[in-house]
Amino acid sequence: MPTETSTALITNDIVGLGLIAATLALIFWAASGPTPLLKRIFAWVPALLLCYFIPAIYNTAGLIDGHNTSLYNPIARDVLLPAALVLLTLSIDLKGILKLGPKLLVMFCAGTLGIVLGAIVSFQAMSWIHPATVAGDTWKGMAALAGSWIGGGANMVAMREVFGTDATTFGQFAVVDVACASLWMAVLLFLANRARQIDTRSGADTRAIDEMKERISAYEAQNARIPSLTDLMVIVGVALGGVGLAHAIAAPLSGWFKANVSWASQFSLDSAFVWVVLLSTALGLALSFTRARRLESAGASRLGTLFLYFLIACIGMQMDLLSLLDRPWLFALGAIWMLTHILVLWIAARLLRAPLFFFAIGSQGNIGAAASAPVVAAAFHPSLAPVGVLLGTVGYATGTGLAYVTGLILKWMAGA
């Protein structure tokens, strides 16, 4: 509950939670395209952007006070975030990924390398072009964006907490994230309709894609099911049980590192939250090797994504919309970053003679993660959508660690 006197119209967190839930429901209902007008609107306006901005409008207008509520901290940050990490990583099928072929995995890794390298290149380029853009704590926002572009929204939020990115900077980079990622996704969807011509011209071997179509179609037909009440109870139990376990271990573990390891604070290992994030991700990965992975067929990742969107809305509650206009150069930084990612992928695709599908999913498995990678994959063929989910969930597993390393590099470059 609020800890300070607030002038907002809504100060009751339960009422605020109801408002956020109703808002998200309305956004997703509208995004489903129930009318031709709404379908046209959401073809241009991503639902994710509204999940950030509508709560921000509430905050800016004084309807709610995002800084004086417990909805984000501790509920969303300490419960929903680690729960989402558990559910979004337990569905990873590492054996299945290996069967997809080495070229796809190399392209995915090239996309990840492009994000890490792009952070460094864009930071250095903007330090020459417009130094004020990367001054101060900009590197913290870039670390959060690296989490999103290597993994997804949960990783972005995790990096925000690890490096202490303030809500305004985080909101600015959230806009950069959506703007750059949505534009690039639109380009890939346009190219998908011309994949056959592009692959023929480049001499790419598409036999592996045909084999994937057949294997994935068979797997989906065999495992898909309508979730029962027992399924949902088990999914929630695994998620929240994992959260409880992570918190139980994180507190004494961070205390031990703080007391016994001199360099612990340098790597944030004395922070209980860092350990909650790492342990939740590790638990999800461990469960992916067990029968718990079958929970994905009952909608584990969907529930994890639901938690994630509540988390995103709670972050939006803290945003200062007027400050988003203060730093237009951040979009130039994002463009340089994205172009570096695309260049690395293009070089890898030329060297490997990889099909356009591998190029697109190698990118979206990082940039879009499990949220938009299946959309791009389905643009090539509907049966390939799970491939996007598969690589997207790998991004969830690797995003936190690699974004953390990227953040440390940016911190060193910023002299912080």
Number of C-alpha atoms within 10 A of each C-alpha: 12 15 9 9 8 15 11 17 13 16 19 14 17 13 12 19 14 11 16 21 15 11 17 22 12 12 18 14 13 17 20 13 15 10 10 8 11 15 15 12 13 15 13 11 16 15 19 19 17 18 24 24 23 18 26 26 19 22 22 19 12 15 17 27 23 27 20 19 23 18 24 23 16 11 14 22 23 17 21 25 28 32 32 30 33 34 35 31 31 30 27 26 17 14 9 12 16 11 12 16 13 11 19 26 18 19 26 27 19 25 31 29 19 25 30 25 17 25 29 19 17 22 26 17 17 19 16 11 13 14 13 13 20 24 13 11 17 20 27 27 27 32 33 34 30 32 34 28 30 35 32 29 29 31 31 28 23 29 29 22 17 24 21 14 21 15 19 19 22 26 25 22 23 23 17 21 23 17 17 18 20 18 11 20 20 14 12 23 18 13 18 21 12 13 18 17 13 15 17 12 9 15 13 17 13 17 9 14 18 11 11 17 17 12 14 17 14 12 10 13 9 9 11 13 12 9 14 10 9 9 18 16 11 16 23 17 13 22 27 19 15 24 25 18 14 24 22 13 14 23 16 13 17 22 15 14 17 17 11 11 12 10 12 16 13 9 14 18 21 25 19 20 22 21 21 27 29 18 22 27 29 18 22 27 24 16 20 22 15 11 9 17 21 17 20 24 16 19 20 29 24 15 20 24 23 15 21 25 23 22 27 26 26 28 27 29 29 27 27 19 17 9 12 17 9 10 12 12 17 21 18 18 25 23 18 19 24 22 17 23 23 21 15 19 26 19 13 20 23 14 9 15 19 22 25 24 24 22 26 28 31 27 31 33 36 35 33 30 28 29 19 22 29 26 22 25 26 18 20 21 15 14 19 24 22 20 23 27 27 22 29 32 29 26 30 31 26 18 28 30 19 22 29 22 16 23 27 19 17 22 18 11 13 18 8 10
